[in-house]
Amino acid sequence: MRNRRSGAALVSITFLLLSQTGCSVYLAVEQPDKKDLSVFEPTRPRTLLMREIGDPEHTQVVSGRTIDYFEFTQGYSSGARYGRAAFHAVPKPSNSIPVTGSEPQP
């Protein structure tokens, strides 16, 4: 019976701590991956560039040459994403707790 109570308490505390972090941990982990910008070198095949960055936003032909315009968001490495998630997972003091000297003056 004692193990059941301590297990339930551990689950409750874990849930309480995780619920206080909101969605910031999830959002930190779900940031886009870091792109390999070496695919922009002129010797790299266009298909390799499109596989890493995605389809071009706009393509035009000028003097018989194809020019692609790409738009993308540079993401984070895995280590940076999980580091940010760990930072957001640490419980912070509540903003509702008054700090000495921070109360509004009448």
C-alpha positions as CSV (number, residue, x, y, z in Angstrom):
1,M,0.0,0.0,0.0
2,R,2.9,2.4,0.8
3,N,4.5,1.9,-2.6
4,R,1.2,2.7,-4.3
5,R,0.9,5.9,-2.3
6,S,4.5,7.0,-3.1
7,G,4.0,6.1,-6.8
8,A,0.8,8.2,-6.9
9,A,2.5,11.1,-5.2
10,L,5.4,10.9,-7.7
11,V,3.0,10.9,-10.6
12,S,1.0,13.8,-9.1
13,I,4.2,15.9,-8.5
14,T,5.5,15.2,-12.0
15,F,2.2,16.2,-13.5
16,L,2.1,19.3,-11.4
17,L,5.6,20.4,-12.5
18,L,5.0,19.6,-16.2
19,S,1.7,21.4,-16.2
20,Q,3.4,24.5,-14.9
21,T,5.6,24.7,-17.9
22,G,2.8,25.2,-20.4
23,C,3.4,24.5,-24.0
24,S,6.8,26.1,-24.1
25,V,8.7,22.8,-23.8
26,Y,6.7,21.3,-26.6
27,L,7.3,24.4,-28.8
28,A,11.0,24.4,-28.0
29,V,11.4,20.8,-29.2
30,E,9.2,21.3,-32.3
31,Q,11.4,24.2,-33.7
32,P,12.5,23.6,-37.3
33,D,15.7,21.7,-37.9
34,K,18.9,23.5,-38.7
35,K,19.4,23.6,-42.5
36,D,22.6,22.6,-44.2
37,L,23.5,25.8,-46.1
38,S,26.3,24.1,-48.0
39,V,23.7,23.0,-50.6
40,F,23.8,26.6,-51.9
41,E,27.2,26.0,-53.5
42,P,27.1,26.3,-57.3
43,T,28.4,22.7,-57.8
44,R,25.6,21.1,-55.8
45,P,22.6,19.6,-57.8
46,R,19.3,21.5,-57.7
47,T,17.5,18.4,-56.4
48,L,19.8,18.2,-53.4
49,L,19.1,21.9,-52.7
50,M,15.4,21.4,-52.9
51,R,15.5,18.3,-50.7
52,E,17.2,20.3,-47.9
53,I,15.5,23.7,-48.3
54,G,12.2,22.9,-50.0
55,D,10.6,24.1,-53.2
56,P,11.5,27.5,-54.5
57,E,9.1,30.3,-53.8
58,H,9.6,31.7,-57.3
59,T,11.4,30.5,-60.4
60,Q,12.2,32.6,-63.5
61,V,14.2,32.1,-66.7
62,V,16.6,34.9,-67.6
63,S,18.7,34.7,-70.8
64,G,18.2,30.9,-70.9
65,R,19.2,30.4,-67.2
66,T,16.9,29.3,-64.5
67,I,16.9,31.4,-61.3
68,D,15.2,30.0,-58.2
69,Y,14.2,32.1,-55.2
70,F,14.0,30.3,-51.9
71,E,12.5,31.4,-48.6
72,F,13.1,29.3,-45.5
73,T,13.5,29.6,-41.7
74,Q,16.9,28.6,-40.3
75,G,16.2,26.3,-37.5
76,Y,18.2,24.9,-34.5
77,S,20.4,21.9,-34.0
78,S,19.0,19.1,-31.9
79,G,21.2,20.0,-29.0
80,A,20.0,23.6,-29.0
81,R,16.3,22.5,-29.3
82,Y,16.6,20.1,-26.3
83,G,18.6,22.6,-24.3
84,R,15.8,25.2,-24.8
85,A,13.3,22.6,-23.8
86,A,15.2,21.8,-20.6
87,F,15.4,25.5,-19.8
88,H,11.6,25.9,-20.2
89,A,10.9,22.7,-18.2
90,V,12.5,24.2,-15.0
91,P,9.7,25.6,-12.9
92,K,9.9,29.4,-12.5
93,P,8.5,31.4,-9.6
94,S,4.9,32.5,-10.2
95,N,4.4,36.1,-11.3
96,S,1.7,36.4,-8.7
97,I,4.1,36.2,-5.8
98,P,4.9,39.8,-4.7
99,V,8.5,40.7,-4.4
100,T,9.6,43.1,-1.8
101,G,9.6,46.6,-3.2
102,S,7.6,45.7,-6.3
103,E,4.1,46.5,-5.0
104,P,2.5,49.6,-6.6
105,Q,2.4,52.7,-4.5
106,P,-1.0,54.3,-3.7
